[in-house]
Amino acid sequence: MSSYKIETKCIQSGYEPGNGEPRVLPIYQSTTFKYTSSEQMGRLFDLEESGYFYTRLQNPTNDAVAAKICDLEGGAAAMLTSSGQAANFYAIMNIAGAGDHIVCASALYGGTYNLYAHTIRKMGVEATFVDPDCTPEELDAAFQDNTKAVFGETIANPALVVLDIEKFANAAHTHGVPFIIDNTFATPINCRPFEWGADIVTHSTTKYMDGHATCVGGAIVDSGNFDWEAYADKFPGLTTPDETYHGIVYTQKFGKGAYITKATAQLMRDLGSIQSPQNAFLLNIGLETLHLRVPCHCENALTVAKYLKNHEKVAWVSCPSLPGDKYYDLAQKYMPNGTCGVLTFGLKGGRDAAVEMMDKLKMIAIVTHVADARSCVLHPASHTHRQMNDQELMEAGVQPDLIRFSVGIENVNDIIADVEQALL
């Protein structure tokens, strides 16, 4: 499908039915798959043959949806996970272990920040967080001899920092490590990080890709461009024999598929954060309209941002697509067709006014979610980022009065009318 436009890929990629087969991707709702030969089953367990034998490792529905996301991003291989958090965890732990280090942009989703700052530290992996707006010299200083990866978000949730992808990719490659980027908010409709030097992309498919708040999920896509063999000493898990699979070397046996094969064969085998086939089926339905929904989200969000910017009770507005925004120029470079449907703003009355305004909304809901068809709001300091102290909040770009507004695809005049009455 690589020759088709992205709109066609949203609908056609991943699953190609044969003659007389279902036109719509089937749900393979089975934990296991039958074989008549014990020898063939053994070859599957040894990674000597491709096929399906247990859904924790692979499932035809999941693989078809992963292939679609891979095609949308322009990658070489991909896998689905049970959540975006699982995707970000696997993406790092597939190449890092106790005694290793990673470099992260500090403006991250709160759950991802906690994952990297605290949880993987208990596993022996340390993270250094850098200001996404740091100079190349400051970024370079964050690396250590044991650094194994660099991580950031295309558009930070909820700070809406637009990452300078080339700057972070260049720094990673200078130090011989891959650059991993979470592309959840931009989606491949608005940004394709591989074209700017990123090596691995992650997604919380729970957000725009699903688009209807029906199923939690995640994805990892490998570009196939990072040369693991060139830095073999840094990544022995990929470049030396894996004794749990009779000594296979992933880079030698699977080439550009080495990283995803290892993540599936080791991490998914042992940790089991698999996406259910039912969720993958629903995700695929969402992907079929991704190219239609994302532009509408972006257009509505920009209209709402312009309205808020001119409102007397609003202290500030952040929307990367809004002229004059701090990240407008970077957004135009990496995402000229739009950024996302999320904006943030604060009221002149501060935190108390923000909470009061949110409680007065009628159509727009207060939910712990973002990036689906329905408009919703959240107060991150009280909700998604409440485990952070004040210093961590500021480093993540979360001000105490910040309201995260995920603008849906309802009629924009109805959205604005609900905000207007809540601000009275």
Buried (B, 14 or more C-beta within 10 A) or exposed (E): BEEEEBEEBBBBBBBEEEEEEEEEBBBBEBEEBEBEEEEEBEBBBEBEEEEBBBBBBBBBBBBBBBBBBBBBBBBBBBBBBBBBBBBBBBBBBBBBBEEBBBBBBBBBBBBBBBBBBEEBEEEEBBBBBBBBBBEEEEBBEBBBEEBBBBBBBBBBBBBBBBBBBBBBBBBBBEBBBBBBBBBBBBBBBBBBBBEBBBBBBBBBBBBBBBBBBBBBBBBBBBBBBBEBEEBBEBBBBBBBEBEEBEEBBBBEBBEBBBBBBBBBBBBBBEBEBBBBBEBBBBBBBBBBBBBEBBBBBBBBBBBBBBBBBEBEEBBBBBBBBBEEBBBBEBBBBBBEEBBBBBBBBBBEBEBEBBBEBBEEBEBBBEBEBBBBBBBBBBBBBEBBBEEBEEEBBEBBBBBBBBBBBBBBBBEBEEBBEBBEEBBE
